[in-house]
Amino acid sequence: MRRAAAIGVVVLVLVLLAVAQLALPGIAENRIRDRLAKDGHVESVRVSAFPAIKLLWGKADRVTVRMASLRANVGRLGDLLGRTADAGRVDGTARELDVLTLRLRDARLRKRGNRLEGEATVTDADLRGALPPGFDVRPIASANGQLVLRGTATLFGTTISANAVLSAQDGKLKVTPDVPFGGFAALTVFDDPHVHVDGVAARGAPGGFVVTARGHLT
């Protein structure tokens, strides 16, 4: 009798685990979809975990997200990246990513463990649209995890150009004027407790350039 009861308990547990394996990923996908829908248009979400029961504690083996568009300020972007901490692998794409006034295209995020890699295309037209009239900024060199930018401004018929360095410093992303003692005028453009930025780079692309970034979750 006891043996039969034990077998019954084992069978019941196996059935519950099988049901959880089928049902919990779908529930997790819907929760992620609802969360992201507040910031853009979600095309698809896939979640996998084995055993699926660990999804009840927010853990997942892999999450894949495809979005048509995503709107986020710098703080919100850091929060979204921080939320990937409990997934071993994350692959995310967004055809359009709007950060403040700048539109990034074909944005991609790759996470393995706590390591992050991202890239996006910036078109010349989108860059001009994000800047005040008469201003232009573009990368002219990339090495050692840093990006040299040249800014040009035309005011009252006079054109002025100056270089600045976009680099990771203490996990933050900063722009520093490329002049002696320029560090005193450094401007922090990304600083989030969830993400430590390790380096940035850029390469040319038709009609613009592709910017890449490396970092890790803290």
C-alpha positions as YAML, in Angstrom:
chain: A
units: angstrom
residues:
- id: 1
  name: MET
  ca: [0.00, 0.00, 0.00]
- id: 2
  name: ARG
  ca: [2.78, 2.41, 0.95]
- id: 3
  name: ARG
  ca: [4.68, 1.49, -2.19]
- id: 4
  name: ALA
  ca: [1.64, 2.22, -4.33]
- id: 5
  name: ALA
  ca: [1.18, 5.58, -2.58]
- id: 6
  name: ALA
  ca: [4.84, 6.46, -3.17]
- id: 7
  name: ILE
  ca: [4.55, 5.57, -6.84]
- id: 8
  name: GLY
  ca: [1.42, 7.70, -7.04]
- id: 9
  name: VAL
  ca: [3.22, 10.69, -5.52]
- id: 10
  name: VAL
  ca: [6.12, 10.28, -7.97]
- id: 11
  name: VAL
  ca: [3.72, 10.07, -10.91]
- id: 12
  name: LEU
  ca: [1.86, 13.18, -9.69]
- id: 13
  name: VAL
  ca: [5.12, 15.13, -9.35]
- id: 14
  name: LEU
  ca: [6.19, 14.09, -12.85]
- id: 15
  name: VAL
  ca: [2.83, 15.15, -14.27]
- id: 16
  name: LEU
  ca: [3.05, 18.54, -12.51]
- id: 17
  name: LEU
  ca: [6.58, 19.06, -13.81]
- id: 18
  name: ALA
  ca: [5.46, 18.17, -17.33]
- id: 19
  name: VAL
  ca: [2.56, 20.62, -17.13]
- id: 20
  name: ALA
  ca: [4.89, 23.31, -15.79]
- id: 21
  name: GLN
  ca: [7.37, 22.67, -18.62]
- id: 22
  name: LEU
  ca: [4.58, 23.28, -21.12]
- id: 23
  name: ALA
  ca: [2.78, 26.16, -19.43]
- id: 24
  name: LEU
  ca: [5.34, 28.28, -17.59]
- id: 25
  name: PRO
  ca: [7.40, 29.44, -20.63]
- id: 26
  name: GLY
  ca: [4.24, 30.81, -22.23]
- id: 27
  name: ILE
  ca: [3.34, 32.67, -19.04]
- id: 28
  name: ALA
  ca: [6.84, 34.13, -18.82]
- id: 29
  name: GLU
  ca: [6.70, 35.18, -22.49]
- id: 30
  name: ASN
  ca: [3.42, 37.01, -21.93]
- id: 31
  name: ARG
  ca: [4.81, 38.84, -18.89]
- id: 32
  name: ILE
  ca: [7.88, 40.00, -20.83]
- id: 33
  name: ARG
  ca: [5.72, 41.01, -23.80]
- id: 34
  name: ASP
  ca: [3.40, 43.07, -21.58]
- id: 35
  name: ARG
  ca: [6.38, 44.78, -19.90]
- id: 36
  name: LEU
  ca: [8.07, 45.69, -23.19]
- id: 37
  name: ALA
  ca: [4.82, 46.75, -24.86]
- id: 38
  name: LYS
  ca: [4.85, 49.85, -22.63]
- id: 39
  name: ASP
  ca: [7.99, 51.03, -24.45]
- id: 40
  name: GLY
  ca: [7.42, 49.89, -28.02]
- id: 41
  name: HIS
  ca: [6.02, 47.36, -30.46]
- id: 42
  name: VAL
  ca: [6.89, 43.72, -29.69]
- id: 43
  name: GLU
  ca: [7.02, 41.23, -32.56]
- id: 44
  name: SER
  ca: [7.96, 38.05, -30.70]
- id: 45
  name: VAL
  ca: [9.23, 36.71, -27.37]
- id: 46
  name: ARG
  ca: [10.65, 33.25, -26.75]
- id: 47
  name: VAL
  ca: [11.63, 31.90, -23.32]
- id: 48
  name: SER
  ca: [13.25, 28.55, -22.61]
- id: 49
  name: ALA
  ca: [14.17, 27.01, -19.26]
- id: 50
  name: PHE
  ca: [14.80, 23.51, -17.99]
- id: 51
  name: PRO
  ca: [13.37, 22.64, -15.65]
- id: 52
  name: ALA
  ca: [10.71, 25.27, -16.33]
- id: 53
  name: ILE
  ca: [9.83, 25.40, -12.64]
- id: 54
  name: LYS
  ca: [12.78, 27.79, -12.12]
- id: 55
  name: LEU
  ca: [10.81, 30.40, -14.07]
- id: 56
  name: LEU
  ca: [8.78, 30.82, -10.88]
- id: 57
  name: TRP
  ca: [11.93, 32.38, -9.38]
- id: 58
  name: GLY
  ca: [12.56, 34.54, -12.46]
- id: 59
  name: LYS
  ca: [15.36, 32.33, -13.81]
- id: 60
  name: ALA
  ca: [15.62, 31.38, -17.50]
- id: 61
  name: ASP
  ca: [18.13, 29.64, -19.75]
- id: 62
  name: ARG
  ca: [17.47, 31.75, -22.84]
- id: 63
  name: VAL
  ca: [15.31, 34.72, -23.83]
- id: 64
  name: THR
  ca: [14.89, 35.91, -27.41]
- id: 65
  name: VAL
  ca: [13.07, 39.16, -28.13]
- id: 66
  name: ARG
  ca: [12.33, 40.82, -31.46]
- id: 67
  name: MET
  ca: [10.87, 44.31, -31.54]
- id: 68
  name: ALA
  ca: [9.81, 46.56, -34.37]
- id: 69
  name: SER
  ca: [10.44, 49.66, -32.25]
- id: 70
  name: LEU
  ca: [11.57, 50.60, -28.76]
- id: 71
  name: ARG
  ca: [11.56, 54.00, -27.05]
- id: 72
  name: ALA
  ca: [13.72, 54.50, -23.97]
- id: 73
  name: ASN
  ca: [15.64, 57.23, -22.22]
- id: 74
  name: VAL
  ca: [19.11, 56.43, -20.88]
- id: 75
  name: GLY
  ca: [17.83, 55.45, -17.42]
- id: 76
  name: ARG
  ca: [15.11, 53.21, -18.80]
- id: 77
  name: LEU
  ca: [17.58, 51.53, -21.15]
- id: 78
  name: GLY
  ca: [19.82, 50.68, -18.21]
- id: 79
  name: ASP
  ca: [16.83, 49.29, -16.31]
- id: 80
  name: LEU
  ca: [15.87, 47.04, -19.25]
- id: 81
  name: LEU
  ca: [19.43, 45.74, -19.47]
- id: 82
  name: GLY
  ca: [19.47, 45.10, -15.73]
- id: 83
  name: ARG
  ca: [16.35, 42.96, -16.03]
- id: 84
  name: THR
  ca: [18.28, 40.45, -18.15]
- id: 85
  name: ALA
  ca: [20.43, 39.43, -15.17]
- id: 86
  name: ASP
  ca: [18.48, 36.24, -14.43]
- id: 87
  name: ALA
  ca: [18.70, 34.88, -17.99]
- id: 88
  name: GLY
  ca: [21.80, 32.97, -19.03]
- id: 89
  name: ARG
  ca: [21.49, 33.95, -22.69]
- id: 90
  name: VAL
  ca: [19.63, 36.90, -24.17]
- id: 91
  name: ASP
  ca: [19.30, 37.86, -27.83]
- id: 92
  name: GLY
  ca: [17.34, 41.02, -28.56]
- id: 93
  name: THR
  ca: [16.76, 43.04, -31.70]
- id: 94
  name: ALA
  ca: [14.89, 46.25, -32.47]
- id: 95
  name: ARG
  ca: [14.53, 47.62, -35.98]
- id: 96
  name: GLU
  ca: [14.20, 51.12, -34.49]
- id: 97
  name: LEU
  ca: [15.51, 52.20, -31.07]
- id: 98
  name: ASP
  ca: [14.81, 55.79, -30.02]
- id: 99
  name: VAL
  ca: [17.07, 57.07, -27.23]
- id: 100
  name: LEU
  ca: [16.16, 60.66, -26.40]
- id: 101
  name: THR
  ca: [16.22, 62.47, -29.78]
- id: 102
  name: LEU
  ca: [18.47, 59.97, -31.60]
- id: 103
  name: ARG
  ca: [17.07, 57.06, -33.59]
- id: 104
  name: LEU
  ca: [19.23, 53.94, -33.83]
- id: 105
  name: ARG
  ca: [18.44, 51.30, -36.44]
- id: 106
  name: ASP
  ca: [18.90, 47.52, -36.48]
- id: 107
  name: ALA
  ca: [19.88, 47.52, -32.81]
- id: 108
  name: ARG
  ca: [21.11, 44.20, -31.44]
- id: 109
  name: LEU
  ca: [21.85, 42.98, -27.91]
- id: 110
  name: ARG
  ca: [23.74, 39.80, -27.08]
- id: 111
  name: LYS
  ca: [24.16, 38.60, -23.48]
- id: 112
  name: ARG
  ca: [26.11, 35.56, -22.37]
- id: 113
  name: GLY
  ca: [26.37, 35.16, -18.63]
- id: 114
  name: ASN
  ca: [26.94, 38.68, -17.39]
- id: 115
  name: ARG
  ca: [28.70, 39.85, -20.56]
- id: 116
  name: LEU
  ca: [26.90, 42.32, -22.83]
- id: 117
  name: GLU
  ca: [27.52, 43.22, -26.46]
- id: 118
  name: GLY
  ca: [25.42, 45.63, -28.46]
- id: 119
  name: GLU
  ca: [25.45, 47.36, -31.81]
- id: 120
  name: ALA
  ca: [23.26, 49.69, -33.81]
- id: 121
  name: THR
  ca: [23.36, 51.70, -37.03]
- id: 122
  name: VAL
  ca: [23.26, 55.49, -36.99]
- id: 123
  name: THR
  ca: [22.32, 57.06, -40.33]
- id: 124
  name: ASP
  ca: [23.53, 60.50, -41.36]
- id: 125
  name: ALA
  ca: [19.91, 61.64, -41.71]
- id: 126
  name: ASP
  ca: [18.93, 60.47, -38.22]
- id: 127
  name: LEU
  ca: [22.03, 62.09, -36.71]
- id: 128
  name: ARG
  ca: [21.26, 65.42, -38.36]
- id: 129
  name: GLY
  ca: [17.68, 65.21, -37.13]
- id: 130
  name: ALA
  ca: [18.85, 64.69, -33.55]
- id: 131
  name: LEU
  ca: [21.17, 67.73, -33.51]
- id: 132
  name: PRO
  ca: [20.39, 71.44, -33.56]
- id: 133
  name: PRO
  ca: [20.62, 73.11, -37.00]
- id: 134
  name: GLY
  ca: [24.20, 73.87, -37.97]
- id: 135
  name: PHE
  ca: [25.71, 71.12, -35.85]
- id: 136
  name: ASP
  ca: [27.24, 67.83, -36.97]
- id: 137
  name: VAL
  ca: [29.01, 65.00, -35.08]
- id: 138
  name: ARG
  ca: [30.59, 61.87, -36.51]
- id: 139
  name: PRO
  ca: [33.25, 59.29, -35.59]
- id: 140
  name: ILE
  ca: [36.65, 59.69, -37.25]
- id: 141
  name: ALA
  ca: [38.70, 57.03, -35.44]
- id: 142
  name: SER
  ca: [38.18, 53.99, -33.21]
- id: 143
  name: ALA
  ca: [40.79, 52.10, -31.19]
- id: 144
  name: ASN
  ca: [41.46, 50.63, -27.74]
- id: 145
  name: GLY
  ca: [37.79, 50.73, -26.73]
- id: 146
  name: GLN
  ca: [37.52, 54.46, -27.47]
- id: 147
  name: LEU
  ca: [35.82, 56.48, -30.17]
- id: 148
  name: VAL
  ca: [37.14, 59.80, -31.47]
- id: 149
  name: LEU
  ca: [34.33, 62.14, -32.54]
- id: 150
  name: ARG
  ca: [34.57, 65.30, -34.60]
- id: 151
  name: GLY
  ca: [31.99, 67.94, -33.93]
- id: 152
  name: THR
  ca: [31.33, 70.77, -36.37]
- id: 153
  name: ALA
  ca: [29.21, 73.86, -35.77]
- id: 154
  name: THR
  ca: [28.35, 76.61, -38.24]
- id: 155
  name: LEU
  ca: [27.33, 79.86, -36.57]
- id: 156
  name: PHE
  ca: [26.91, 83.21, -38.31]
- id: 157
  name: GLY
  ca: [28.74, 81.92, -41.36]
- id: 158
  name: THR
  ca: [31.74, 80.68, -39.40]
- id: 159
  name: THR
  ca: [32.50, 76.94, -39.13]
- id: 160
  name: ILE
  ca: [34.25, 75.61, -36.04]
- id: 161
  name: SER
  ca: [35.46, 72.01, -35.59]
- id: 162
  name: ALA
  ca: [36.74, 70.19, -32.51]
- id: 163
  name: ASN
  ca: [37.43, 66.60, -31.52]
- id: 164
  name: ALA
  ca: [36.25, 64.71, -28.46]
- id: 165
  name: VAL
  ca: [36.82, 61.18, -27.16]
- id: 166
  name: LEU
  ca: [33.93, 58.88, -26.24]
- id: 167
  name: SER
  ca: [35.28, 56.29, -23.80]
- id: 168
  name: ALA
  ca: [34.42, 54.01, -20.89]
- id: 169
  name: GLN
  ca: [35.69, 55.35, -17.58]
- id: 170
  name: ASP
  ca: [34.94, 53.51, -14.34]
- id: 171
  name: GLY
  ca: [32.03, 51.76, -16.03]
- id: 172
  name: LYS
  ca: [30.52, 55.02, -17.25]
- id: 173
  name: LEU
  ca: [30.41, 56.35, -20.80]
- id: 174
  name: LYS
  ca: [31.96, 59.81, -21.03]
- id: 175
  name: VAL
  ca: [32.74, 62.39, -23.71]
- id: 176
  name: THR
  ca: [35.99, 64.27, -23.12]
- id: 177
  name: PRO
  ca: [37.22, 67.24, -25.22]
- id: 178
  name: ASP
  ca: [40.42, 66.27, -27.06]
- id: 179
  name: VAL
  ca: [42.44, 69.17, -25.65]
- id: 180
  name: PRO
  ca: [44.97, 69.49, -22.81]
- id: 181
  name: PHE
  ca: [43.22, 69.12, -19.45]
- id: 182
  name: GLY
  ca: [40.03, 68.17, -21.31]
- id: 183
  name: GLY
  ca: [39.21, 65.74, -18.50]
- id: 184
  name: PHE
  ca: [38.02, 68.64, -16.39]
- id: 185
  name: ALA
  ca: [35.23, 69.21, -18.93]
- id: 186
  name: ALA
  ca: [34.23, 65.53, -19.36]
- id: 187
  name: LEU
  ca: [30.50, 64.91, -19.83]
- id: 188
  name: THR
  ca: [28.89, 61.67, -18.62]
- id: 189
  name: VAL
  ca: [26.41, 60.39, -21.23]
- id: 190
  name: PHE
  ca: [25.65, 56.97, -19.68]
- id: 191
  name: ASP
  ca: [25.85, 55.95, -16.03]
- id: 192
  name: ASP
  ca: [23.71, 53.15, -14.65]
- id: 193
  name: PRO
  ca: [24.17, 50.95, -11.55]
- id: 194
  name: HIS
  ca: [23.14, 47.84, -13.50]
- id: 195
  name: VAL
  ca: [25.68, 48.14, -16.32]
- id: 196
  name: HIS
  ca: [29.47, 48.58, -16.39]
- id: 197
  name: VAL
  ca: [30.58, 49.82, -19.82]
- id: 198
  name: ASP
  ca: [33.93, 48.33, -20.94]
- id: 199
  name: GLY
  ca: [34.45, 49.92, -24.37]
- id: 200
  name: VAL
  ca: [32.95, 51.40, -27.52]
- id: 201
  name: ALA
  ca: [33.84, 51.38, -31.20]
- id: 202
  name: ALA
  ca: [32.46, 52.30, -34.60]
- id: 203
  name: ARG
  ca: [32.82, 51.33, -38.24]
- id: 204
  name: GLY
  ca: [31.61, 52.87, -41.46]
- id: 205
  name: ALA
  ca: [28.36, 51.79, -43.12]
- id: 206
  name: PRO
  ca: [26.47, 52.99, -46.20]
- id: 207
  name: GLY
  ca: [24.80, 56.29, -45.32]
- id: 208
  name: GLY
  ca: [26.14, 56.37, -41.75]
- id: 209
  name: PHE
  ca: [28.07, 54.22, -39.30]
- id: 210
  name: VAL
  ca: [27.64, 51.29, -36.92]
- id: 211
  name: VAL
  ca: [28.43, 51.86, -33.25]
- id: 212
  name: THR
  ca: [29.23, 48.94, -30.93]
- id: 213
  name: ALA
  ca: [29.58, 48.66, -27.18]
- id: 214
  name: ARG
  ca: [30.86, 46.06, -24.72]
- id: 215
  name: GLY
  ca: [30.08, 45.78, -21.04]
- id: 216
  name: HIS
  ca: [28.87, 43.57, -18.23]
- id: 217
  name: LEU
  ca: [26.15, 43.52, -15.61]
- id: 218
  name: THR
  ca: [27.10, 44.46, -12.10]
...
